[in-house]
Amino acid sequence: MTLATSSDQVYVITEKSPQTQLFVDYLIQHTGYNATVYPPSAVLTVTPPEKALLLIDMDHISLDTLPEWQAKLPEALKQVPIAAFNIKDMDHALEALACAQLKGIFYRNESLDVICKGIKSLMEGELWMSRDLMAQLILFYRKYQSNVFRPAAGLTNREMEIISLLSSGASNQQIADKLFVSEHTVKSHLYNIFRKINVHNRIQALNWIHQNIGPILPHIDSNRNGKRHG
């Protein structure tokens, strides 16, 4: 594994407290990464280094507000991987995965050493989830993969592709690059999508996706094996 450098950064999204500071100090000491605390309500006006991670405390961000929090991330942070800690159990983990594009899951009862190990793997571009949770995700893909782009609300296949990319936090330009179309074309598609599903902005669209289509879970890249622990 690549050695950490002084520029590698973990953004810990939680409320500030003496306990939080002890947690952050431990991460810094045992991972070699920089770590900074930001409350969930903070507007993150930062430019992330090449290796960075958003680590969110699920004791302070609810499942209802998680999609909105991710949607409001500035463009500079859209491609930074996100992991969640203080997850209660597998049901809570699956619900969190349905609400946001998470690359890592840390349960409440996991040790600080395990969290540090997971953070290092996430910084290298890997997934970090328990064996049981990975098994549930694989079952999900086997059962629903053919239905991910099923027609809904009269949306075309292209509009469903855009819905999927939108749910991952992609910007209009990133969607355009992915689909090899112009940004103007993406905006036109989004206008039609919003009209069909009766929403007015991205946050409302993300809520509609969660309620009507279900989770579009993180892609398991065959070239990047997720770490399975526990």
N, C-alpha and C positions, 0 to 999 in steps of 0.2 A: 504494500500500500504506500502511496506517495506520502512523504512527510509533510506535516502541516507547516504553513508559512504564516508570517505575522499578518498577512492581509486576509487570510481566510476568516470568514465572519459568520457567526450564528446570531440571528435576530430572535430573541426570546420574547414572545408576545404574551404578556401576563401583567398583573398588577404588581407594582413595586412594594416590597416589604423586606424586613430583615431575613426572612426565610428564603425569599426569592434571591436575595443577594448571595446567600450561602450556596444556593443551587448553582448560580452563575459562576461564582468563584471556583466551585468544584469542576464545572465544565471546562473553564479556562485552564485549570491546573492539569486536568487529566486528558484533555484532547489537544491542547496546544493552539486551539483556535481562539480568536477574539469572540467575546459574547457580550451583547448589549440588550438591556431590557427596554421594551416599549409597551405601554398599556394598549389594550385593544382599540381604544378610541383614538389613538395617536395617528396622525397623518405621516406616513413614512416617506420622507423626502430624502432618501439615501440613494447612493449609487453603489450597487453591490459589487464586490470583487468577483473574479472568475469563479471562485468556489465560495458559495454562500448557502445558508439554510434558514428558512423561516420555521421556528419551533413554537407552536401555539399551545397554550394551556387551556384545555377543554373545561377546566373549572371556571374559566372567566370568559369563554366564548361559547354561547349556546348553539345548538344545532340549527335553531331558527335564524340566527344572525350570521352563521358561518358563510353561506353563499354570498351575502351582501358584503361581508368583510373581504372575501377574496376578490369580488368584483371591483371593489374600490382600490385595490392595490395599484400603485402607479406603474406605468409601462416598464420602468427599469426593473421592477420586481416580478413581472408576470412570469418569467421563465425560471425563477428561483424555486427549487423544490420546497415543499411544505410537509412538515411532519407534525403530529399531534401527540401530546403527552397528557397524563392524568385521564386516560380512557378507562371507563369503569369495567367494561366486559366486552365480549364479542359483539353483542347486539349494538352496543354503543359505537363500537368500531365500524360496523357495517353501515350504521346510520351516518356516521361522520364521513365515510368514504362516498356515500350517496350524495352528500351535500357539497363536497369540495374535492379537488384533485390532490389527494394526499399521497405522498410517497413513503411515509413511515408512520407506524402506530406504536406508541409506548403505553402499556397499561399502568394503572395507578400503583400496582404492587411490584413493579419492576425496579431493580436496584439501580443506583446511580452508575455503577460500572457498566451495566447492560445498556443504559441510555447513552453513555459515552461511546461504547462500541458501535451502537446503532448510528449515532451521529457521524462517526468516521466513515461508515459504509455509505450513508446517504450523501456525504460530501464527495464520494467517488462515483456518484451517479447510480447507485444501486437502490433497490427497494429494501425496506426493513419492516417485516411483519412476522407474526408467529406462524408456525407450521399450520396450525388449525385455521387461522385466518386466510392464509394463502390457499389452503384446500377449499375453503368456502368461495374464494374468488374464482378459482378454476372451475368449480361446479357452476358458478354463475355464468361464466363465459360459455361453457358447454351447453347450458340450457337456453341462454338468451342471446347468444352472439348473432344468430340469424334474424333476431327480432329488433336489434338495436336501432335500425333505421326503418322500422315499420311506419306506415303512413299514420299520421296523427293530425287532426284538425285540417285535413286537406293539404298538408305540406308535401311538396315534391321531394324526390330523393336528394336533389341538390340542396334544398332548404334544410333537410334533415342532417346532411353533412355539415352545413354551417351551424346548425343547432349544437351538434356534437363538439365542434371546435370552439363555439362560444362557451360551452360549459367547462372547457378546459382553461378558460381565462385568456384565450387568444385575442389579440387586438384585430381591428379590421384589416390592417396591413399584413399581419401574420396569417390571417385566414386567406387573404388574397394570394399570398406567396404559396401557401400550402395547396390551394386549388388551381393555381396558375391562371388566375383571372385578375382584373384590375380592382383596385380598392373601391372605385365607383360602382362596379358590379356587385361587390359585397354589400355596400350600403343599400343598393336597390333591393337585393335579396332580403336584407334585414328589415327594410321598410315593409316588404310584403309579409314576412314572417310575423312581425309585430302586429300587423293588421289582422292576420288570420287568427292569431292566438289571443288577440285583444289585450295587448300590453303596450306600454309606452316607453320602456327603457330596458337596458340590459339586466338590471337587478330583477325586475318583474319577469323578464324572460327566463332567467335562471330559476326563479321560484316555480314558474310554469313547467319547466323541464323536470324539476324534482317531483312535482305533483302528478304530472301526466305521462311522462315517459319513464321515469325511474332513474336509477343510478347509471351514469356512464363512468365506469370505474377505471382506475389507472391502468394503462396499457402495460402488459407484462412483456417486455422486450426479450426475445430469445437470446439476444446477444449480451444481455445484462441480467444475469441471474439474481433474483431477489434473495436476500439473506433470510433464511428460515431458522427461527430460534424458538425455544420453549416447547 
